[in-house]
Amino acid sequence: MLFISAIINYADETAAHIIEKIKKGDKQLKEKFIEDYIPFILKVVSSFYSSKIVDMKNSDEYSIGLMAFDEAIEKYDSTKGKSFIKFAEMVIKRRMVDYFRKISAVCQKEIPFSYFENENEFENHINPFGAGNELDRYELICELKDFSKQLKDFGLNIENLPDYMPKHKDSKQICIGIAKKIVENKVIYDKLKNKKYFYMKELSKIIDVHPKTVERNREFIICLCLIYGNDYRNFKKYLNKIC
């Protein structure tokens, strides 16, 4: 789960009464009401994908969810017989879909799939913008955005992913094995995330691979660590096909 806090579920009558007061100008009550519903907002937003977004509360998706919840407060009409929780969920999902449609066009320009080995091959394996529902495509967009952002922190670029990848299948498998062992070792993986590097002296204790092999494939191993460490479902599916 992306959060632990219990979800506050006001009774419909109570929620309607609170919203009525908010609409009359009670700003403090509005702030408290929104704060109580943050776990609910996170739950609705997170339902759009299976893999986690790093630092969710600083993400664009969370901001969209908050704005949509505020919109739901302003537009809610208790006389129409719909519970506030259902209405708010509907508004948040609509705004998330609107946001998805907007960024999907942008991402196809910023991160075209020709960056990978073969555009058709990638689409056949992951099916990002072809058949499939909007939630699946949105999940892929989230993964691409998050992966691209994290790569930049390491001085790497998603455009260069094919260049980082070794040509031979055996070499790819060796790199995958190394990456999985790094991710499984909390001390080494945390150092990689914090210091943006892994140390061969420590790494040699958990792998039996020549240091030159590791250094030659350093960029690809880092990419793999991010993919497995963040549980990017679509990228893992792609790796299973090409490796």
C-alpha positions in Angstrom: 0.0 0.0 0.0 1.1 3.5 -0.7 -0.1 4.8 2.7 -1.1 3.5 6.1 -3.5 6.1 7.5 -7.0 5.0 8.0 -9.5 6.5 5.5 -12.0 8.8 7.2 -15.5 8.0 6.0 -18.0 10.7 7.2 -21.7 9.8 7.2 -23.4 11.3 4.2 -25.5 13.5 6.4 -22.4 14.7 8.3 -20.4 15.3 5.1 -23.3 17.3 3.6 -23.6 19.4 6.8 -19.8 20.1 6.8 -19.8 21.0 3.1 -22.7 23.4 3.7 -20.6 25.2 6.4 -17.6 25.2 4.1 -19.6 26.9 1.3 -20.6 29.6 3.7 -16.9 30.5 4.1 -15.5 28.4 7.0 -11.9 28.0 5.6 -10.5 26.3 8.7 -13.2 23.6 8.5 -12.4 23.2 4.8 -8.7 22.6 5.5 -9.5 20.1 8.2 -12.0 18.3 6.0 -9.5 18.0 3.1 -6.8 16.9 5.5 -9.0 14.1 6.8 -9.7 12.9 3.3 -6.1 12.8 2.1 -5.9 9.0 2.5 -9.0 8.7 0.4 -7.5 11.0 -2.3 -4.3 8.9 -2.4 -6.4 5.7 -2.7 -8.3 7.0 -5.7 -5.2 8.4 -7.4 -3.2 5.2 -6.7 -6.0 3.1 -8.3 -4.7 4.3 -11.7 -1.6 2.2 -11.6 -0.1 -0.8 -9.8 3.5 0.3 -9.4 4.3 3.0 -6.9 5.2 6.6 -7.6 8.2 7.7 -5.6 7.4 10.5 -3.2 3.6 10.4 -4.0 2.8 13.6 -2.1 5.1 15.6 -4.2 3.8 14.2 -7.5 1.6 15.9 -10.1 -1.0 13.2 -9.6 -1.4 14.0 -6.0 -1.9 17.7 -6.8 -4.5 16.8 -9.4 -6.3 14.7 -6.8 -6.3 17.6 -4.3 -7.7 20.1 -6.8 -10.3 17.6 -7.9 -11.4 17.0 -4.3 -11.7 20.8 -3.8 -13.8 20.9 -7.0 -16.0 18.2 -5.6 -16.6 20.2 -2.4 -17.6 23.2 -4.4 -19.9 21.3 -6.8 -21.5 18.8 -4.4 -25.3 19.0 -4.1 -26.8 16.8 -1.4 -30.3 17.2 -2.8 -29.4 15.0 -5.8 -29.2 12.0 -3.6 -25.6 11.0 -4.3 -23.2 10.4 -1.4 -20.3 12.8 -1.2 -17.7 10.1 -1.2 -19.0 8.6 -4.5 -19.3 12.1 -6.0 -15.7 13.0 -5.0 -14.4 9.7 -6.4 -16.1 10.4 -9.7 -14.6 13.9 -9.9 -11.1 12.8 -9.0 -11.2 10.0 -11.6 -12.5 12.4 -14.3 -9.7 14.9 -13.6 -7.1 12.1 -13.6 -8.3 10.8 -17.0 -8.2 14.4 -18.3 -4.7 14.7 -17.0 -3.7 11.3 -18.5 -5.0 12.4 -21.9 -3.0 15.6 -21.7 0.3 14.0 -20.7 0.0 11.0 -22.9 0.3 13.2 -26.0 3.2 15.0 -24.4 5.0 11.9 -23.3 4.7 10.3 -26.8 6.7 13.3 -28.0 9.2 13.6 -25.1 9.7 9.8 -24.8 9.0 8.2 -28.2 9.3 4.5 -28.2 11.8 4.6 -30.9 14.3 5.2 -28.0 13.9 1.5 -27.4 15.2 -1.3 -29.6 12.2 -1.4 -31.8 9.0 0.6 -31.5 6.7 -2.1 -32.8 8.5 -4.7 -30.6 8.1 -2.6 -27.5 4.4 -1.9 -28.2 3.8 -5.6 -28.9 5.3 -6.5 -25.5 3.9 -3.7 -23.4 1.0 -2.5 -25.6 1.3 1.1 -24.3 -1.0 3.1 -26.6 -2.7 0.4 -28.6 -5.4 -2.0 -27.3 -6.0 -2.0 -23.6 -7.8 0.3 -21.2 -6.9 3.8 -20.2 -5.8 2.7 -16.7 -3.1 0.4 -18.3 -1.9 3.2 -20.5 -1.9 5.6 -17.7 0.2 3.2 -15.6 2.8 3.1 -18.3 2.9 6.9 -18.5 3.5 7.1 -14.8 6.3 4.5 -15.0 7.9 6.4 -17.9 7.8 9.7 -16.1 9.1 8.4 -12.9 11.8 6.3 -14.5 13.0 9.2 -16.6 13.1 11.5 -13.6 15.1 9.0 -11.5 17.6 8.3 -14.4 18.3 12.0 -14.5 19.4 11.9 -10.9 22.1 9.4 -11.9 23.1 11.5 -14.9 21.5 9.0 -17.2 18.9 9.6 -20.0 16.1 7.3 -21.0 16.9 8.2 -24.6 20.2 6.3 -24.2 18.7 3.1 -22.8 19.5 1.1 -25.9 23.1 2.2 -25.7 23.4 1.1 -22.1 22.0 -2.3 -22.9 24.6 -5.0 -23.8 24.0 -6.8 -27.2 24.3 -10.4 -26.1 21.6 -12.1 -24.2 24.0 -13.8 -21.7 25.4 -10.3 -20.8 21.9 -9.0 -20.2 21.1 -11.9 -18.0 24.3 -11.4 -16.0 23.3 -7.7 -15.5 19.8 -8.7 -14.4 21.3 -11.1 -11.8 23.6 -8.4 -10.5 20.8 -5.8 -10.3 18.4 -8.2 -8.4 21.1 -8.9 -5.8 21.8 -5.2 -5.3 18.1 -4.5 -4.8 17.8 -7.5 -2.4 20.7 -6.0 -0.3 19.2 -3.1 1.5 22.6 -1.6 2.5 24.0 -1.6 -1.0 20.7 -0.5 -2.6 20.3 2.4 -0.2 23.8 3.6 -0.9 23.1 3.4 -4.6 20.0 5.5 -4.2 21.6 8.0 -1.9 25.1 8.3 -3.4 24.2 7.4 -7.0 26.9 4.8 -7.2 27.8 1.3 -6.1 31.1 0.2 -4.7 32.9 -2.8 -6.1 34.4 -3.7 -2.8 30.9 -4.2 -1.3 29.4 -5.6 -4.4 32.1 -8.3 -4.8 30.8 -9.8 -1.5 27.4 -10.7 -3.0 28.3 -11.3 -6.7 30.8 -13.5 -8.5 31.4 -11.3 -11.6 34.6 -9.7 -12.8 34.8 -5.9 -11.8 35.4 -5.0 -15.4 32.2 -6.6 -16.5 30.3 -4.6 -13.9 32.0 -1.4 -14.8 31.4 -1.9 -18.5 27.7 -2.3 -17.9 27.4 0.1 -15.0 24.7 2.3 -16.7 22.5 -0.7 -17.6 22.8 -2.2 -14.1 21.7 1.1 -12.6 18.7 1.2 -14.9 17.8 -2.4 -13.9 18.2 -1.5 -10.2 15.7 1.3 -10.6 13.3 -0.9 -12.6 13.3 -3.8 -10.1 13.6 -1.5 -7.0 10.5 0.5 -8.0 8.7 -2.6 -9.3 7.9 -1.1 -12.7 5.6 -3.8 -14.0 5.6 -2.8 -17.7 9.4 -2.4 -17.9 9.9 -5.8 -16.1 7.5 -7.4 -18.7 9.6 -5.8 -21.5 12.8 -7.1 -20.0 11.4 -10.6 -19.7 10.7 -10.6 -23.4 14.0 -9.1 -24.7 16.4 -10.7 -22.1 
